[in-house]
C-alpha cells in the first residue's frame, strides 16, 4: 500500500519473531491508536537488529525507525509521527529520537509521571484482586541504574514489588525484603510489552534460574500471570493519550 498523501503512524517496538505474539500484544496497542486517530495509516519498525536479521533470513523485511521514515517519505506521506511502543526510556528510545530528527515521537510507557501514577493505581487493583503480594518483572539495563523503574517503584503501594532482569535492582537484591514479610504466596507478572522468552523462560520457566524456581526454592508458592503489557487496557490508554497529546 502506497503512503502517498497519507498520514503515517510508525509503530516502533523491540520486535518479535512470532507474528501471533506480536499481534496479541503490540497489535492491540496499534489498533487502539488507529481507532483514536482516524485517517492515519500504520507502518511498523523494530529496534532490535537481531530480530530484524532473523526475520530477513526468513524472507520478511522489517525496517528500523530510520528505514520506516525513509520509506514513508519516499512514498510521499503527508505527515509522519512515531509511537515508541517500548516500556522505558533508554538507548533504544534515544535511537528513535535521533532517527526521527524532529518528527513527533510519542514517548515510552514509563516516561511521564502521570503515566507512572496511573500504572501504580492499576497494579494496586491487580494486587487486591489476586490477594497475594505482586511482583512485577521489568527488563532493566545493566548500566543505567533503571531510573524509570525506580520512579515507578516509588509509587507502588505496599505488597506490590518491582525487580529487573538486568541491573542492581534484580530479584536477588529484592529477595531479603520478600522473605522479611509473612506472606509465602506471591504472584509474578511481566512488565514487558509482549509475552516472549523473558516471560516464559526467565520469569515462569521450570529452569533453576527462573524467578519462579528461585522463589519456590526460597519457600514461596508462586502464581504466574502470563500477560504482556500490550494486552492491558491501561497501557493502551496511556499510549493513545501520548499520541493525542502529540498530534491531536
N, C-alpha and C positions, 0 to 999 in steps of 0.2 A: 504494500500500500504506500503510495507516494504521500509525502508530507507537504506538498506544495500549498502555500497559503493557509496552512493549518496551524493551530496552537498545539505544541508538542510538549507533553509532560514526560520527562525522562525519570523513570524509577531506578534509582541506584541502590542496589543491595549487594551483600557479600557474594551471593550466587549460590547455586546448588546444582548437583549433578542429576538429582531426581526431580523430574518435572512435577510429579504428583505432590511431593513435599513442598516445592516452590509455590505451586498454585494454592495449596491448602493454607499457607501462611502469608507469604509476600503477596500472592494473588488476591487475597481478601482485602489487604490494605489498598492495593491498586484499584480494586473495584470500588471501595468506599471513596477513594479520592476522585475517581472519574465520575461517580454519581454526584459528587459535590461540585464538580466543575464541568457542566455541560459544554460541549463544543471542543473539549480538549481530547487529544489522541495520545495513546500510550506508546512509549518506547522503553526498552529495558537496557540496563547496563549493569555489569558485575565488577566489583572492585578486586576480586580475587584472581590474580594471574594464573594460579594453579587450576582453579575451576574453569577458567576460560580456555586454558591449554588442553585440559582433558576433554572438554566439550568439542573443541576444534578437531581433536583426533577422531571423534565420533561423527564429524561432518556437520556440527552445529556451531555457528559463529555468533558469539555474543560479545559486543564491544565493551570497553571500559567507558567511563564517563566522557573522556575526550573524544573517543571514537563515535559515541552516540550523538554528541553535539555536532561533530563534523558531518555526520550523515544527515542529521536533520537540516543543517544549513545547506548542504549540497542539494537537498531535495526541495529547498525553497520554503521552509517553515516560516510562518508569520511571526510567531512568538515561541520562545523556548523557556521552560522552567524545569528545575530539578528537584526531586524529592529524595532526600537521603534516608533510605529505609535501613539505617544502622541503629544500634541500640545506644551507643555512647560516642561522644566526640573523641577524636583521636587522629592517628596518622591517616587512616583511610578517608575520614571526613576532610582533613586538610588537603588531601589529594583531589577530592571532588571540588573543593573551593578553588583550588588552583586551576583545574581544568575548566571550570565554569567561567573564569575570567570576567566577573561582573554580572553574569546572568543570575537571576533569582534562584536561590538554593534554600529549600526548607531543611532545617537542622535535624539531627538525630533525636531519638526518643527522649534521652536523658539530658538534653541540652539546657532546658529552661526551668527555672524554679517552679513556675506554675504547673508544669508537667510532672515534676517530681512530687509536688504536693498531691496531685490527682492520683498518681500511682500509689503513693503511700496510703491514701484513703482506700483505694481499691484493695490493696493487699491486706489491710486491716479487716475488710469484709471477708476475704478469702480465708484468713486465719480463723475468724469467728465461725465460719461455716464448716470448716474441716475439724475444728475442735481440738487441734494439736498445734504445737509450735510449727511455724512455717519457715523453711529455709530456701531462699532463692539462690540459684546458681547463675552468676554472671560470667562472662568470658574474661574480662580484665586484660591487663597488659603487664608484662614482666618488669617494665622500667619506668612507666609514667606515674605510678602511685595511684592509679584508678580514681581520679578526683570525682568524676560524675557518680560512680558507685558510692563513694564515701558521702557525697551530698545526699544521695537517696537514703543511705543507711541512717543518717542523722534524723531523717523524717519518719522512719519506720516505727510503728508502735511496738510496745512490748510483745514478745513472743513471735515477732517477725524478724528474721535474720537474713543477712546477705553476705555471701562469700564469693570469691572469684577463682576460676581455674588458674589464672596467671597472676603473679604479683604476691605481695606480702599478705594481702587480705584474703587468704585462702582457707580451706577447711581445716587444715592443721592448726592455724592460728585461732580459729573460732572454737574448736572442739573443747578446750578447757571451760569456756563460758557455758557451752551447752551442757556439759557434764556437771556444772555447778548448780543447775536448775533441777527441780524434782521430776519433770516430765521425762519419760523414757519412750515416748512415741513421737515421731516427727514426720512432717510431710515435706517432700522435696518438689520444687517447681523450677523450671528453667526460666531465666531472664534472658532469653535468646529469641531471635526473630523466628527461627524455624526449628522443627524437631529433626535433628540430624545426628551425626556421630557423637557430638558432645553430650546431647541429652540421652541417647540410647546407650552409649558406652560409658562415658565419663561420669554421668550422674546416676543412671538407673541400671547399669550393666552388672553382670554377675562376677566380673573380674575382681581380684582382690583390691585393686587400687581405685575402684569406682567409689563415688561418695556413698552410695547405698551400702556397699560392702564395708567400708571403713566405719560407718555409723553403726551398722549391725555388730561389728566386732567390738565397738565401744559399749554395746549394751542397749542400743535403741531398736525399736520396731519401726520400720521405715515404709511409708507410703509414697508413691511417686505419681505426680501429675505430669503426663506427657503432652503438654500443650505449648505450642510456640506462641510468642507474643503476637504474631500477625493474626491469630485467630481471636484475640481478645478485643471486645468492642471498645474498651478503654483505650487501647493502643491505636485502634483505627480512628477514634475520635480525636486523639491527640495529633496524629499525622494530618488529618483533614483540617483541623484548626490551624496548624502551622501553614498549610498551603493557602487557606483562605486569607490568613493574615498577610501573606506574602504577595498574593496576586489577585485577591478579591473574589 
